[in-house]
Amino acid sequence: MIDISKIPIVQFVEVNSTRLISTAYINEPALSPLVDDLNELTFLEELEGLSSSRVGKPEFIPSNVQADELLSQRHGYGWTYVNAAFCYTRSTGNRFNGPDRGAWYAAWGETRVETAKREVSWHLTQELHATGIYQNITSYRELNASFATQFHDLEQADLVDIGESDPTVGHKAGQALAAQLFANDSNGVLYPSVRNQGGHCLAAFRPHLIQNIRQGDTWLFQWNGNPVPEIERIVG
C-alpha cells in the first residue's frame, strides 16, 4: 500500500483542459427526427431518461456512485457529459477508476490538444488490435473545462508502476492508488501523460469539480489499414 501522505497536494487552477468525446454523443439529438417541436423532444428525452444513468436515475448508476452527487440541468451546459463519465465505465476500468465508478479524464497545459489526441488514438487502436482490421473513421469533439481545486500531484511522486504503458500493470496500480485517495477525500490526480511524453493529464474523482464546459474543435481520426491513424481538424 502506498503512503499517500507523501504525495504532494497542489492548488490547481486551469481555465482550459481538454477531453475528446465522439461526436456521436454530442451532435443533434438522435430523437430529433421523431418530433415536430421542442416540447415533443423534451417529452421523449424525459421518457428516454427513465433508463439513463446520465440523468442520475439511482437504479441505473454504478454501485460506487451516489445519485445526489451527480449533476443536473441547473449546473448548466455539459452536465450530462459529466454524469456519463462517472456512470458509463469499462468492465476493466481505466487508469484511475474501476468498473464501479468512472472519473473525468482530460489533458491540460500547452500540449493539451495533442495529448488528448494521442490518448484517444491509442485506446481506439487497441480496440482495433482485437479485430486485426485497421479500418475505422471516428470524429471527436473537444470538450474544454475549467478547474479550481486541489489535486494530488503524481508528477512530483515517484510511482513507477502507475506510469506503465501496459494497462495490466499501470491500470492495476493506478486503480489501487485511486481507491486509497478517494477513500481519503481526494479530489483527483494530476499525472504525466503515458501516450505523449511531456504532456499532462488529470483525473477528477468528483463530478462537481468540472466547471464551465465548452465545445472546441472537431477532429477526424481515420485508420486506413495502418495502426497509426491520420488525424485532421474538421473545418466548419
Secondary structure, DSSP 8 states (H G I E B T S, - for coil): ---GGGS-EEEEEEEEEEEEEEGGGTSS-TTGGG-SSHHHHHHHHHHHHTT-GGGT-GGGS-TT--GGGS--GGG-TTHHHHHHHHHS--TT-BTTB-TT---EEEEESTTHHHHHHHHHHHHHHHHHHHHT--EEEEEEEEEEEEEEEEEEEGGGS--TGGG-SSHHHHHHHHHHHHHHHHHTT--EEEEE-SSSTT-EEEEE-SGGG-EEEEEEEEEEEEEESSSS-EEEEE--
